[in-house]
């Protein structure tokens, strides 16, 4: 199995695709500020997950912790997007559900890496 087949990568990839699909509905004033920040965080989180998948077991933790930090920042900015009405509540719930699932998977991966 390669790093593109991991469930957490697939979930993160799908999160980005859903988020990208909402772009046209985001007001132009928000598209180049908070939207861009969220998009950047998602791409960086994907990079960290890929890096962790390709790294030796003893060196995975920094990449996983980086991905976790990006995910937590993303969670805050997605909530802010909802609060300022850049996305509606239905889109927020959809994104937050996916983010929560990725967070649980990432937390499990971090825990299992620390136990080794």
C-alpha positions as CSV (number, residue, x, y, z in Angstrom):
1,X,0.0,0.0,0.0
2,X,1.4,3.4,-0.9
3,X,0.8,6.8,0.8
4,X,-2.0,7.6,-1.7
5,X,-4.0,4.6,-0.5
6,X,-4.1,5.5,3.1
7,X,-7.6,6.3,4.5
8,X,-6.5,9.6,6.0
9,X,-5.0,10.8,2.7
10,X,-8.2,9.9,0.9
11,X,-10.3,11.8,3.5
12,X,-8.0,14.8,3.3
13,X,-8.1,14.8,-0.5
14,X,-11.9,14.5,-0.5
15,X,-12.1,17.4,2.0
16,X,-10.1,19.6,-0.4
17,X,-12.3,18.6,-3.3
18,X,-15.5,19.5,-1.4
19,X,-14.0,22.8,-0.2
20,X,-12.9,23.6,-3.7
21,X,-16.4,23.0,-5.0
22,X,-17.7,25.7,-2.6
23,X,-15.3,28.4,-4.0
24,X,-17.8,29.9,-6.5
25,X,-20.3,30.5,-3.7
26,X,-17.8,32.4,-1.5
27,X,-18.1,36.2,-1.8
28,X,-15.3,37.8,-3.7
29,X,-14.3,39.9,-0.7
30,X,-13.6,36.7,1.3
31,X,-12.1,34.6,-1.6
32,X,-8.7,36.2,-1.4
33,X,-8.4,36.4,2.3
34,X,-9.9,33.8,4.6
35,X,-10.7,31.4,1.7
36,X,-7.1,31.5,0.5
37,X,-5.9,30.9,4.1
38,X,-8.1,27.8,4.4
39,X,-7.0,26.5,1.0
40,X,-3.3,26.9,1.9
41,X,-3.8,25.1,5.2
42,X,-5.5,22.2,3.5
43,X,-2.7,21.9,0.9
44,X,0.0,22.1,3.6
45,X,-1.9,19.5,5.7
46,X,-2.0,17.1,2.7
47,X,1.7,17.6,2.2
48,X,2.4,16.7,5.8
49,X,0.3,13.6,5.6
50,X,2.1,12.5,2.5
51,X,5.4,13.2,4.1
52,X,4.5,11.2,7.2
53,X,3.4,8.3,4.9
54,X,6.9,8.3,3.2
55,X,9.0,8.8,6.3
56,X,10.6,6.2,8.4
57,X,8.7,5.2,11.5
58,X,11.0,6.9,13.9
59,X,10.7,10.2,12.1
60,X,6.9,10.4,11.4
61,X,5.9,12.3,14.5
62,X,7.1,15.8,13.4
63,X,5.1,15.5,10.1
64,X,2.1,14.2,11.9
65,X,2.2,17.0,14.5
66,X,2.5,19.5,11.7
67,X,-0.5,18.1,10.0
68,X,-2.4,18.2,13.3
69,X,-1.5,21.8,13.9
70,X,-2.7,22.7,10.3
71,X,-5.9,20.9,10.9
72,X,-6.6,22.7,14.1
73,X,-5.9,26.1,12.4
74,X,-8.2,25.0,9.6
75,X,-10.9,24.2,12.0
76,X,-10.8,27.8,13.5
77,X,-10.7,29.5,10.0
78,X,-13.6,27.3,8.7
79,X,-15.7,28.3,11.8
80,X,-14.7,32.0,11.2
81,X,-15.9,31.6,7.5
82,X,-19.3,30.5,8.8
83,X,-19.4,33.3,11.4
84,X,-18.7,36.0,8.9
85,X,-21.2,34.4,6.4
86,X,-18.6,33.5,3.8
87,X,-20.1,30.0,3.8
88,X,-23.5,29.0,4.9
89,X,-24.2,26.7,7.9
90,X,-24.9,23.6,5.7
91,X,-21.5,23.9,4.0
92,X,-19.9,24.6,7.4
93,X,-21.4,21.4,8.9
94,X,-20.3,19.4,5.9
95,X,-16.7,20.6,6.2
96,X,-16.5,20.3,10.0
97,X,-17.8,16.7,9.9
98,X,-15.0,15.8,7.5
99,X,-12.4,17.8,9.5
100,X,-13.5,16.0,12.7
101,X,-13.1,12.6,11.1
102,X,-9.6,13.5,9.8
103,X,-8.8,14.8,13.3
104,X,-9.7,11.4,14.9
105,X,-7.7,9.5,12.3
106,X,-4.7,11.8,12.7
107,X,-4.9,11.6,16.5
108,X,-4.9,7.8,16.3
109,X,-1.9,7.8,14.0
110,X,0.0,10.2,16.3
111,X,-0.9,8.0,19.3
112,X,0.2,4.8,17.6
113,X,3.5,6.5,16.5
114,X,4.2,7.6,20.1
115,X,3.6,4.2,21.5
116,X,6.3,2.6,19.3
